[in-house]
Amino acid sequence: MEKQRFYNIDILRFIGAVIIVLFHFVTGLKFYYSMELTEISNLANKVSYGMFWVEFFFILSGFFLFYLTDFKIQFLDFFKKKILRLLPLVIFGILFYKILSYFNLLYFQKYINIYSLLLLNNVGLTAKNTMGNLHPAWFVSSLFWAMMFYFYLKQLVNEKWFNFITAILIFFSYTYLVNTTWHPPVVSQNFINTGMLRAIGGLGLGYFVCIFVKKCSYKCTSFLQKIIITICEGCLLIFCVQNTTIHKINFNNPTIMVLAFAVLITLFLVKQGFISQILNNKFSNFVGRYSYSTFIMHIIVFDLLKMNFWDKNITFLTEHLILNLTTSIILAVTLGIMTYHLIERPCAIYFKKRLESGIVVESNPFKRKFL
């Protein structure tokens, strides 16, 4: 199957990144300034489901993992490819904290950041709720090791067993999460990391989305069919944005958001509705490229503003809450754009060239499959 470009997905990635930034900033302000900010509790309740856009990114990552990956390459090559793609921004973010700590602009958490640099800060090896300075790096840690798990499992077992094992993992991951906690990522029962469960469940769900998209041959044959699919796209997009920004859905089970994200992603990937087709343009791709860097770097903006402005200007913060939030989000996106061009893109290009010259393909990729 010829690989397609899905530009329309990029705009969803950017929307998701901005909503997560909004969620972190609002909940952060509530945590530090709840006594001074009378509006913050109500606002925090409205955006509380914004954290579940992380599930969107896990599902989408699962789709692209299985859609783009050549499972004939050796595990070590895949390991290097992913770690060199994900780690540079984490290293840069932690160095950013270290450098600014010399000027007393930020506080640097020395030892826990070592786990972040090793992408081990959210696999269960650190204390509960301890994720280092670069909090969003927990996502990278869980994503990376979940990808390693699925890649190796795909090489070990045949397709039927892989489908069965993945389905079981999805079911039990979300069942456990529903009955424990989704956020923040914690170690439950002294060894089960909920962040890892979110990654395993999301990537697994993305795998089945990938299977559906690859096998889907449905094409709209009438204007009415296209209108119906367009309505589904619009309703799901509004549902996902509205219930993570404007108000909290009155249903205390986050799997409803997981299912909504999975269907929304699928509809945009098959591109049979007007919305997914209209958004399938290079502008969406242009905006979406800044999603990862914005997601990783935005917490630096919050910490800088908190330590060096908000703590010293509580009155201005309380009297102009929306202005402060809007400005901080714009700054976070701006930092993400700068980081993309200065760090993420140059590193991605450099390492891609280096890796392509050294990747080894197994002569018999099925020789290790055993079930």
N, C-alpha and C positions, 0 to 999 in steps of 0.2 A: 504494500500500500504506500502510495506516494505521500510523503509528509506534507501537511498543510501548515500555513501560518495562521494563527488565531489572534489577530490584532484586537478583536472585540473583548477578549479576556483581559487584555492589558488595562483597559479602563476600569474593569472591575477590581483588578489588583490595586490600582491607585486609590479607588474609593475605599477599599478595605483598609489600606494602610492609613489613610487620613482618619477613618473612623476609630481605628485602634489608637492613634495619636490622641484623638479627642477623649477617648475612654481613659487613657493613662493620665492625661493632664487633669481631667475633672476628678477622678478618684484620688489622684495625688494631692490636689488642692483640698479635697474633703479630708484626707488623712492628716494633713499638716495644719489646716486652718479652719476646721469645722466650727470652732467656737466663734470665730470672727465672721465667717461667711454664712449668712442666714439662707441664701439661695442655693448653696452648694449641694445640700442633701437631696433636694428635689431634682436638681439637674443630674446628680450622680445616679439617681434611680432611673432616670430616663435613658441614660446612655450605658446602663450596667450590662446590657447584652452586647455592647460593642466589642467586648473581649472575644466573642465567639466568631469574629471574622478570622481569628487564628485558625479555626476549623476550616474556613474557606481556603486558606493558604495550604493547609495540610492536604485537603482533597485535591486541590489544583496541582500541588507538587507530586502527588501520587499519580495523577493522570499523565503529567509530562515525564515522570520517571519511567513509566511503562510504555509511553508513546514514543519516546525519543531514544531510550537506552538500547545499545547493542549488547545483549546479554552474552555475546560470544567473547567479549573481552575478559581478561583476567580480573579477578577481584581486586588485586592490588592496584591495577590501573584505574579501576572505577573509584576506589578509595582515594587515590591521589587526585583524580579529576574533581571529585566533589569537595574534598577538603580545601583544595586550592581555589575553588569557586566561592566557598562560603566563608572561609577563615579571614581573608585580608581585611574585610570591614570590621570584624570582631577585634583583630589586632590593632587596627587604627583607632577604634573607639576606646579601647583600654589605654593605649598610648596617649590619647587625647586627655583622658582623666589624669594620667600620671604627670604629664607636662603641666597641666593647669593646677595640679595640686601643689606644685612648687611655688605658685603665686597665691596660694590660699584661695583660689577661685572654685575649686572642687575638692571633695574628699576622696582619697584613693584607698580602696580596700585591697590591701597588698596580697594576702594569701589566697583568698577565694577567687581572685582574678586569674590565678594560675589554672584553676579548674576551667574557667571560661576559655582561656587560650587553648586548652586541650580538648575543648568541646565536651567536657565532662560535668558541667555545672548543672545539668538537669537529667541525670540518668539514675540518681539515687545515691550518689557517693558523697554528697554534701549535706549539711544540716538542713532541716526543714526551712523553707522560705528564704534560704541564703543563696542568692544568684549572682552576687558580685555587683560592681558598678553598672555594667551594661546589662540591665535587666532583660531586654528583649532577646539577648543571646541565649536564653533558655530555649527559645523556639528553634534556634539553629542547632543547639545541642541535641534536642529530641529528634529533629528532622534528620540530621546527619546519621545518627545511629539507627533510626528506623529504616532509612534508605539502605544502609549497609545490611541490615537484617533481611529485608525483602529481596535485595539483589542476590544475596548468597542463597536464600531459600529458593529463589527462582532457578538458580543453577543446580540445586540439589535434587529437586523433585519434579515429576512430570506435571503437565498442565492441570489434569483433573485433581491431583492431590494439592497442587498449589491453590486452586480455586477453593477447595474445601477448607484447607487450613486458613486461608485468608478470610473467608466468610466467618469461620469460628472466632478468629482473632477480632474481627470487627464487632461481632455480637457481644463478646465478653468484655471487650474494652469499653464500649459505650454503656453496657449494663453496669459495670463497676463504677464508671464515672457518674452515672445518674444517681447511684446510691451512696456516693461518697462526696467528692467535691471536684469541681472543674478548675476553679481559680481560687488562690494562686496555685501553681504546680507544687505539689507536696509529696512527701514520701508517706504512703499509707501502709498500715500493717508492717511497718519497719523495713519494707523492701520493695513495695510496688510504687513506682513513680507515676503520678497521674499525668504529668507532661508527656512521658513516653507513651502512655496509653492513648492520649489524644493524637499523637503522631502515628502510632500503629493503626489506630482506627481510621484516621483520616487518609493516610496513604493507601490503606487497603480499599477504602471506598473509592478512592481515585482510580485504583486498578480496575474495578468493575465499570466505572464510567468510561475508562479507556476501551475496554472490551466492547461496550455498547456502541461507542462512537466509531470504532473500527468496523463493526459489523452492520451498522445502521445504513441502510440503502434507501430509506424513506425520503421521498421528495414531494413537496407540495404540488398537487396537480390542479388546484383551484384557488381562486382568490379567497374564498371562504375559509379554506384550510389554513392559509397563510395568516388570515386575520385572527383565527382562533389561537394559533401558536404565538402570534404577536401579543395577544391579550395575556396569555400565560407568562410570557417573558416579562411583560410590564408589571403584572401583578406580583410576580416573584421578586423582581428587582425592588419594587416599592415596599413589599413586605420586609425584605432583608435590610433595606436602608432605614425605613420608618421605625422598625422595632429594635433598632440598635442605636438610634440617635434621638428620635422625637419622644418615644415613650417605650416603656418595657412591656413586652407582651404578657398578658395575664394567663400564663401557662408555665408553671415552674418545672419545665423539663426541656433542657437545651437541645435534645435530639431533634426537636421541631426545626431548629435553626440549621442543624446538620443536614437534615433531609432537604430543606429549602435551598441551601447552598449547592447540594449535589445535583438537584434538578435544574437549578439556574445555570450552573456550569455546563451541564449536558445540553441544555437548550441553546446556549451561546456557541457551543462547540459544533453542533450540527447545522447551525445557521440557516434555519428555515423560516424564521420570523423577521419582520421588518426591523425591529430594534437591534437584533444581533447582526443583521446585515448592514444597517446604517452605521453602527459603531465599529464595524470591521474595517477600519481605516488607519492610515499611518499616524494620524494625530493621537488616536488611542494608544498606539504603540509607543509614540513619543512620550506621552504622559506616564504610561505604565512602567517604563524603564527605571523610573525613580522610586518605585515602590519599596524595593528591598533596602536601599540606602536610607530612605526616610524612616522606614520601620526600625532599623537598627540604631540610627543616630538620634532620633527624636528625644530620647530620655536625657541626653546631654543638655539639650536646650532647657528642659524642665529643671534639671539640677542647677544649671547656671543661673536661671532666673530666680529660683527659690533661694539659693545661698547669697546671691549678690544684689537682688532687687526686691523680691516679694517680702523676704524676712525684714527688710529695712523700710519697707513702704506698705505696711499692712493696710493703712487707710486708703491708699490709691487702689490697692487690689480689691478691697471690699466695695468701694464705690464704683469701680469700673471693671467688674468681673468679666463681662462678655468681651470688652475691649482687650483685656489681658489674655483671655483664652484665644481670641481670634489672632492677635499678634503673635502669640507663642506658637500657634499652629503654622502660621505663615513662615515664621523663623525656622521651624522644624523642617518644613518642606524645602525651604531655601538651602538649609544645611544638607539635606538629602541630595539635592541637585548638585551642589558643589562636590560632595563626597563621591557621587557617582562619576563625575567627570575627572576628578583628581585621583581617586583610589580604585573604585570598583571596576570601571571600564578598562583602564590601562592594565590592571592586574589580570582581568579576565582575558584580554587579548594576548598578553605576554605568556601566561601559563597555558593557554590553549595551544599556542604555537609550539611551546616546548613539549607538551604532552602528546600532541598529534604525531610527533616524530618518533615517539618511543612506546606507543601502545601496542601490545601484543594480542593477537586474536588466537584463541585456541583452535587447533585443527579439528577437534571433536568436542564441541561444547556440551554434548549430552553424556560424555563418558562418566560423569560423576553422579548422574541422576539415579536415584535408587528407589523409589516407591512406585 
